[in-house]
């Protein structure tokens, strides 16, 4: 009798898994396609940040480059403005077996320092972005589920719930992915015991550049509901899959301040 019950349980689980598998496969494929079109390429660009709060507007301008080296993403950023931040440089090295490495070089101190993993959710240079926002997204890093369908910017979208399997500043995020081309139109971030999002990223369809099958935003907004602040992010001088040397993304190059190719000083 025990073997009979055990067999029934196995059959039941197998049937439920076979019924759930197509839905899970669909949502994973949707999210993978969205991430590939948004993140899976090398890039050089100028980034302008406009942080809005009750205190007024705060502006930041950076030159940025990203490259996939040995399967992991490397990122470099040079601050160009304001004057008090000019010369400050950031280096991110993705680690597939542990937390990513973040280094910051401060010209007044003339040395680099490591940003700890505990600081990944910290506010980035007075804006509504965090260090975590600069990391590449992997479907494998999330528990993924389909949260339904809705309308965003007059487009039919899938709502895909993503709970991170790593240490994060939020409990889960919901990505709103266009059914037409898998463009990410909105991301809402949630914390535990909160029904409303604590942060929302909105990417206007009119501000997207589609090139070589990739969808690259030229502008988006990030709103922090807890602080009541907003940050506008603008991108220009965009180059997709440029030729970049691996040595550019090293701590020694960070300290020396090697210029980012294709961009004027």
N, C-alpha and C positions, 0 to 999 in steps of 0.2 A: 504494500500500500504506500509506504514511504517513497519507494522508487517511482510509483505511478504519479504521486503528487509532485515529486521533484521533476518528472518528465513534463508534466502539464505546465509547471512554472517555467521551465526552459522554453517550451513551445510558446507560451504566452509572451515571454520577454522577447523571443526571436520575432514574433509577429509584430509586437509593438515597435521594435527597432526597425523592422523592414518598412513599417508604415511611416515612421518618423524620418527615416533616412532620406527620402526624396525631398522633403521640406528642408531638412538641415542642409542637404547638398545644394539646394537652390539658394538659400540665404548666404551660405559660404561662398558660392560662386559669384553671387551678386556683389558681395562685399569685396571679394578678391579682385573682381573686375574694376570696381570703383577705386580701390587702392592702387592698382596697377596704372590706371589712367591718370591718377592724381600724383602719385609719389615715386613710381618706379622708373626714374630716369635721372641723368645728371643735369645740373642746372647752374647757370650763372645769372645773377639779377641784382638790381638795386631795390632795396626795400625801404619804404618810408612809413613810419609809425606816427599816428596822431592820436594821442590819448586825451580823452575829454572827461573832465570831472568838474565839481563845483569850484575847484581852484583855477580852472581855465584849461587851456590846451597845452600839452607837452609834446614836443616833436623829437623824433629820432630818425636818423638816416644811416643805413647800413649797406655795404656791399657784401653779397653772399655768394658762396660757391658750394655745391655739393657734388660728391662723386662716390660711386660704388666701387670699392676696392676689396677684392677677395670675397665678394658677397656681402660685405657690410658697408653701411653708409658712413661717409665722412663729410663733415660740414665745417666751413670756415666763414667767419663774419668779421668785417672790419667796420667800426663805427666811424662815420665821416662827419656827423653833426649830432648834437651841438658841440661847440668848441671844447667844453669841459670833458666830453667823452671821446673826442677825436683821438685816434690812436689806440683806443681800447679794442682788444681783439678776443674772439671766442673760437674755440675749437671743440667739435663734438666728434667722438669716435664711437661708432656703434659696436657693442660687444654682444655676440650671439649667445655667450655662455654665462653672462653676468650683467650687472647694470652698466649702462653706457658711461663712457668717460667724458666729462666736460672740463675744459680748462679755460681760464680767463687770464688775459694779460693786461695789466694796468700800467700804462706808461709812466705815471708819476712814481710808482713803486719800482719800476723797471724789473719786474719779475712776474712769472705766471703763478697761478694757484689753481688747485683742483676744486671744482664744484661738487659737493658730496651728493649722493643719491637722495639724501633727505631733503635737499634743496630743489629737486626737480619740479616740485609743485609751487615753488616760490614765484612771486611776481617778477617778470622780466623787465628790468630797467624802467620801472614806473608805469608799465602798460598793463593791459588785461591779458597779456600772453604769459605763459610760463615756459620754463626750460623744456618741460615735457611736450609742449606744442611743437617743438622743432624736431622731434624724433619721427622716424619713419614708422608707418603703421604696418603691422603684420596680422593677418587673420588668425594665425596660430596663437597670438597673444591674448585672444579674447574667447569667452564663452558667448557664442553668437546665437541669436534667436530672432525670428521674424515677428515684429510687433504690429504688423498690419500694413495698410495702405492709407494714404491721405493725399491732400493737395498742398503743394508748396510752390509759391510763385506761379500759380495757375498751371502747374504741371503735376501729372500723376507720379507719385513717388512711393517707394517702399520705405517703411520705417524699420530699421535693423538695429536691434538692441545689442550692445557690445559691453560685456562686463570684463574688465582687464584682469588677467591672471598675474599681473605684476603689481608692485607697489605703486599706487597712483594717488593723485589728489582728488579723484572722484570715484564713486562706486560703480557707475556705468555711464555710457554715452549712447545716444540714439542718433544714428546716421540716417539722413533722408536722401535716398539715392534715386535719381530720375529713372523711370522705367524706359525712357526712350534711348538713353546712351550711357547710363550708369554714372552720370555726373553727380558729385556730392553737392547738394544745394544748401544743406543746413546740418549742423551738429549741435545737439543739446546735451549738456553734461549735468549729471545728477549726483547728489550725495545721499548717504543713508538717512532714512526717515524723512525725506523731503519729496513731496509729490511734484513740485515745480523745479525746473532746471536752475542751477546756480550760475551757469554760464552758457551762452549761445553764440555760435559762429554762423554767420549768414553770408553766403556767396551768391551774388546776383548773376543770373544767367547772362545778362548783358556785359558783365565784366569778366567773361571767360574767354580764353584763347584756345582754340583747338588746332593742334599742329602735330602731324605725324602720328595721329591716333591718341595723343595725350591731351588732357584737359587741364589747362594751367590758368589759375585765377590771376587777373591783373588787379583785383581789388576785393577785399571782404571786410566785414565788420565783426568785432568780438564784443559782446555785452556781458558785463559782470553784474548779475542781479543782486548779489549780496552787497557790493560796494556802490551800486548805482552809477557805474562808470562805463564808458564805451571806448574802444580803440579801433580806428580805421587803419587798415593795412593796404598800402598801394605797392604795386610791383612795376618796374620798368626795366628797359635794356635787357630783356629776357633772351637768353640763349639756351636752347634745349640740346642736351648731349654734346656740349663743346669738348674740345681736346684739352684735358687738364692733367698735369703731371702728378703722380702719387705723392711726391715729396712736398707738395704744397700743403698737404694735410698732416703735418708733423708738429710736434711741440717746438722743435728747433726753428721751423719756419714761422711759427706763431710768435716766438720771441724776437726774431729778426724783423718780422713785419713784411714778408714778401708780398708784393702786390697781387691782387686777383686779376688774372688775364681778362682781356676784352673790355675792361672797365677803366675809365679815366680816373685819375686821382682827384 
